[in-house]
Amino acid sequence: MDAFHFFLLCIASFRLTRLLVYDRITSFLRAPFHDEFEQDGEAYIVIKGTGIRKWIGELLSCHWCTGVWCAAALYVGVIYVPHVIMPVVWILAIAGCAALIEIVVQQWSK
């Protein structure tokens, strides 16, 4: 794997992780595993259940943990089914770069 594809996978993994852990659009995936609520402007979660349900809830509440699994899944996909995964990697990488650019623009515009 060359440096460019490594960079693509890094940015795609970043975006996929944020999508799963933080974005509202995927809250339905997290809902069976934890409750999300706000108090005094702060967001909190309570992990549901025990066993595998609790494990998945903890995984989906930790961007570090989820990031490892996202990176592994993307890498394995690129190795074994690149024709399927590479378009997904490209889309996630483009969205990830756009998110990083938005953060920079927001900081400059303050």
Rosetta blueprint (number, residue, H / E / L):
1 M L
2 D L
3 A H
4 F H
5 H H
6 F H
7 F H
8 L H
9 L H
10 C H
11 I H
12 A H
13 S H
14 F H
15 R H
16 L H
17 T H
18 R H
19 L H
20 L H
21 V H
22 Y L
23 D L
24 R H
25 I H
26 T H
27 S H
28 F H
29 L H
30 R H
31 A L
32 P L
33 F L
34 H E
35 D E
36 E E
37 F E
38 E E
39 Q E
40 D L
41 G L
42 E E
43 A E
44 Y E
45 I E
46 V E
47 I E
48 K L
49 G L
50 T L
51 G H
52 I H
53 R H
54 K H
55 W H
56 I H
57 G H
58 E H
59 L H
60 L H
61 S L
62 C L
63 H H
64 W H
65 C H
66 T H
67 G H
68 V H
69 W H
70 C H
71 A H
72 A H
73 A H
74 L H
75 Y H
76 V H
77 G H
78 V H
79 I H
80 Y H
81 V L
82 P H
83 H H
84 V H
85 I H
86 M H
87 P H
88 V H
89 V H
90 W H
91 I H
92 L H
93 A H
94 I H
95 A H
96 G H
97 C H
98 A H
99 A H
100 L H
101 I H
102 E H
103 I H
104 V H
105 V H
106 Q H
107 Q H
108 W H
109 S L
110 K L
